[in-house]
Amino acid sequence: MSKKNISQEKIIQSFLTCAFEKSAGATSLADIADILEIKKASLYNHFDSRDAMYESTLTYCNDEIKKINFITEKTLENIASGKAALNSTFKRLITRLFNLYENEPLFAMYTFICSEKYFNVQAMNIFLKFTDRITDEVKQIISSFSAAGKLSIKSDKDIKENSSVIAGVILQQLDCYITKRKETVRQNPDCSAGSLFALPSDDLALNKAIKLIDLCLKGISA
């Protein structure tokens, strides 16, 4: 691969690939250079150090993860107009969220951030912001259904508490789902993260998440 084809983004993506396979701590500059088919010294044309590359990878992941929302553009509009049912809305949105994070590039980014949050404050903050955003969007959905008379809860306190519980279950199950998918990739040596599409979907894990949310919603349905 010629030098002119190498960019910071390609280096970061290669770092994520290595981190997925070996962990970020075990990934060396030589590993990244091997993937890119360049000399290790060439990496310094783009980053001053491995630490700079690591920090840029965190920033890159943060920028990409921020683009993903739990609710879609029409979600709240459909609820307000009476076109959306409570359980089916959450089923559709949970399925969409899981599918988004199962596939590249978010699959590698999610596993990277979740792994590094125990070792790096910036990674933890990225994860917490993601959690807060999902919780806020779940609250928007619950508030909309409550305003439409579809829920038994009305007070801001009850809406906030139930939204936190529902979001917590969704995120917990997403984490379990992605962890299992990562192990599936590792057990299939001929399948890299990039060819994850070729692996069968884990419908059992997804259905479990949906059923747990259904139980949460049952307790607050009107």
Secondary structure in CASP SS format (residue, H / E / C, confidence):
PFRMAT SS
TARGET T0000
AUTHOR 0000-0000-0000
METHOD secondary structure of the structure
MODEL  1
M C 1.00
S C 1.00
K H 1.00
K H 1.00
N H 1.00
I C 1.00
S C 1.00
Q H 1.00
E H 1.00
K H 1.00
I H 1.00
I H 1.00
Q H 1.00
S H 1.00
F H 1.00
L H 1.00
T H 1.00
C H 1.00
A H 1.00
F H 1.00
E H 1.00
K H 1.00
S C 1.00
A C 1.00
G C 1.00
A C 1.00
T C 1.00
S C 1.00
L H 1.00
A H 1.00
D H 1.00
I H 1.00
A H 1.00
D H 1.00
I H 1.00
L H 1.00
E C 1.00
I C 1.00
K C 1.00
K H 1.00
A H 1.00
S H 1.00
L H 1.00
Y H 1.00
N H 1.00
H C 1.00
F C 1.00
D C 1.00
S C 1.00
R H 1.00
D H 1.00
A H 1.00
M H 1.00
Y H 1.00
E H 1.00
S H 1.00
T H 1.00
L H 1.00
T H 1.00
Y H 1.00
C H 1.00
N H 1.00
D H 1.00
E H 1.00
I H 1.00
K C 1.00
K C 1.00
I C 1.00
N C 1.00
F C 1.00
I C 1.00
T C 1.00
E C 1.00
K C 1.00
T H 1.00
L H 1.00
E H 1.00
N H 1.00
I H 1.00
A H 1.00
S C 1.00
G C 1.00
K C 1.00
A C 1.00
A C 1.00
L H 1.00
N H 1.00
S H 1.00
T H 1.00
F H 1.00
K H 1.00
R H 1.00
L H 1.00
I H 1.00
T H 1.00
R H 1.00
L H 1.00
F H 1.00
N H 1.00
L H 1.00
Y H 1.00
E H 1.00
N C 1.00
E C 1.00
P C 1.00
L H 1.00
F H 1.00
A H 1.00
M H 1.00
Y H 1.00
T H 1.00
F H 1.00
I H 1.00
C H 1.00
S H 1.00
E H 1.00
K C 1.00
Y C 1.00
F C 1.00
N C 1.00
V H 1.00
Q H 1.00
A H 1.00
M H 1.00
N H 1.00
I H 1.00
F H 1.00
L H 1.00
K H 1.00
F H 1.00
T H 1.00
D H 1.00
R H 1.00
I H 1.00
T H 1.00
D H 1.00
E H 1.00
V H 1.00
K H 1.00
Q H 1.00
I H 1.00
I H 1.00
S H 1.00
S H 1.00
F H 1.00
S H 1.00
A H 1.00
A C 1.00
G C 1.00
K C 1.00
L E 1.00
S C 1.00
I C 1.00
K C 1.00
S C 1.00
D H 1.00
K H 1.00
D H 1.00
I H 1.00
K H 1.00
E H 1.00
N H 1.00
S H 1.00
S H 1.00
V H 1.00
I H 1.00
A H 1.00
G H 1.00
V H 1.00
I H 1.00
L H 1.00
Q H 1.00
Q H 1.00
L H 1.00
D H 1.00
C H 1.00
Y H 1.00
I H 1.00
T H 1.00
K H 1.00
R H 1.00
K H 1.00
E H 1.00
T H 1.00
V H 1.00
R H 1.00
Q C 1.00
N C 1.00
P C 1.00
D C 1.00
C C 1.00
S C 1.00
A H 1.00
G H 1.00
S H 1.00
L H 1.00
F H 1.00
A H 1.00
L C 1.00
P C 1.00
S C 1.00
D C 1.00
D H 1.00
L H 1.00
A H 1.00
L H 1.00
N H 1.00
K H 1.00
A H 1.00
I H 1.00
K H 1.00
L H 1.00
I H 1.00
D H 1.00
L H 1.00
C H 1.00
L H 1.00
K H 1.00
G C 1.00
I C 1.00
S E 1.00
A C 1.00
END
